[in-house]
Amino acid sequence: MIYADNAATTRISDSVFEKMLPFLCDQYGNASSQYSLGAKAKRAIERARKQVAAAIGAELLEITFTSGGSEANSWVLRCVADTYRNEPMHIVTTAIEHHSVLNACHSLEQTGIEVTYLPVDKTGCISVDNVKAAIKPHTKLVSIMLANNEIGTIQPIADIGLLLKGENVLFHTDAVQSVGHIPVDVSDLRVDFLTASAHKFNGAKGTGILYKRSGLDLSPLVFGGEQERGLRAGTENVAGIVAAGYAIEESVGEIADTSKRLKAMVEDTVNGIKEKIPSVRVNGDSECRLPGTVNLCFYGVSGESLMHLLDLKGVCLSTSSACTSGKGEPSHVLLALGLTEQQAKSAIRISYGKYNCADEVGKVVTAVCDAYKKIVENR
Ligand SMILES: *Cc1c(COP(=O)(O)O)cnc(C)c1O
């Protein structure tokens, strides 16, 4: 099997798994317990917090662990909105956000909050000027993803952060696809909130990270005990948090090597497919893109059919994002690029990760081209 869907999730790193395992077995203490088994769990969580903070240039107490990226995104949107519930409120976001941001915005609109969904150009980039023009006197929050999960386009977050510096506006970025894949530093980006998720950088599923700049208040989304300094209740997922710490340390340490390798693999994949299928088109920005992710359109052919045929050949990739595929609806991201519904439905996403190797490229190219040929010949 070839797994080329690392934007959906990644395999846990071998060394991270080893570090995590004891906390699923003999080190099973509750971090809130007063005896030494509990204290050990607590110490493990605090070590992970240190590793995460160091990896993104944050301070220890600016890091809170959640159940995932979706929870962290929902937390920021819902609780910032809650803070301003007695005032007119406007949020600026983009048309290509992950559904955990978009659907949170839709639910806020139901409560009377105004939301602007910024358009993107045909490479999937938003313009800093558009952000500037969208700011209104009652704008309280701007939420823009760092890199898109379907097409990989990287947004000019640092420039937007600079622009918003003088404004009285909170700035959040969903960096779930970026952390561990491209350099991410919260001071460089000038963000107030940043979301990451461990299973996207070879950690375990079910652990997210919210960075919250020190000095900012955010009410809890999950109520209960005093875990995470009262910010996020619920018995900590100690093993998942331990994995997140080691995984972020490992993946950030390997960024230079891995990104160079994955970029070359993506390039070879695209060139290999183009050789046999000249009409194939790359969606997204050709330069400003995540190293391992590429989205391709095969006009006249259904991406879903391609995906299923490739599955039979042992190649795992997806049509758009893991969350929308299966519903048969065209990707909101590809539609925002200006693609027609039919074009959008002809897309597949290949996303390589650190466990892919160069000799898989040829196999992916052959499998994709064979599947394409089979569909074209059979109609
Ligand atoms: C995967 C993903 C999320 C959701 O993270 P989970 O930990 O799976 O909840 C949010 N945003 C982006 C961009 C993602 O790719």
The ligand as an ORCA input file, in Angstrom:
! r2SCAN-3c Opt
* xyz 0 1
  C      -7.304     18.512      9.903
  C      -7.561     19.965      9.956
  C      -8.313     20.536     11.000
  C      -8.983     19.705     12.055
  O      -8.101     19.128     12.952
  P      -8.590     17.848     13.798
  O      -7.504     17.643     14.795
  O      -8.727     16.712     12.832
  O      -9.885     18.227     14.440
  C      -8.469     21.902     11.016
  N      -7.924     22.686     10.065
  C      -7.204     22.181      9.057
  C      -6.611     23.090      8.058
  C      -7.001     20.799      8.963
  O      -6.297     20.313      7.939
*
